[in-house]
Amino acid sequence: MKTLITGATGFVGHHLAQKIPEAVVAGRSVEKLNKRFGKKREARQWDGSAMPDATLLEGIDTVYHLAGESIFHGRWNKAKKERIRASRVDNTRNLVEMISKAADRPKTLICSSAVGYYGSRGDEKLTEQATPGSDFLARVCMDWEKEALKAEEYGVRVVLIRTGVVLGADGGALAQMLQPFKMGVGGRLGSGRQFMSWIHIDDLIAIMLYAKENTSLHGAINAVAPNPLSNSDFTRALASVLHRPAILPAPGFALKLLLGEFANVLLGSQRALPEVLQRAGYTYNYPEIKTALKNLLQ
């Protein structure tokens, strides 16, 4: 049996596909997938719609559903927010509909989500049992997860991977943070007191593989390192590893003027803790921020 990855050309999806030799990668353009992966991975076309049959799922044992419009690129106008929501909620609904019609259904659906589910909660410790927030991203995450969990009605084990800030040397949030620091103009965002729940890309991929193999896991998992920290502490750690100053904070009002509603993502606070993973016995490769940053940047 094979493993299907939607969103395989994205930062996380590409890393995951490298670790699964039998992976089938899915996206809007088979040509783009073949260009990215060559002949090393089977490519199947899926544009997010509910196809009339379930050929996408033929021979598939596990589905990693990682597809979704980037929240980072482009100002959050009405059209952008509609794309963010549709690419997560509607596409997941369509995927589950295909699962319901499949003659041989996958055993496991591992669906991406985010700690944005909790909204901005200050220094409150957030385990997987915490209630959802009420802002735009929290509502998207809540509805996204609700659609994924419907697959349980068809005998599919569902795992929801709530990621924090994913740190990697070749993409993700860290790549966008580096430039100002390298120029010596890095600094905290807003007050810097907001908590950042982060994860090294290697740990995130390992957690995703762990979720596939550990069949006792189901429902929400906070895929974050066990030591969240404030934006100020993260900024100091990054500056230290880069041997650069961190002296120019970006005021919250300036970020809101520049970025609009998206600034709330940067200024929001989620102190998420991986209670489920720790109880299950997962061992982190990079539990501390300085170790993670040194691995990625040195």
Summary of the structure (lengths in Angstrom):
residues: 298
radius of gyration: 18.9
end to end distance: 38.7
largest distance: 59.4
contacts: 983
relative contact order: 0.14
helix: 45%
strand: 20%
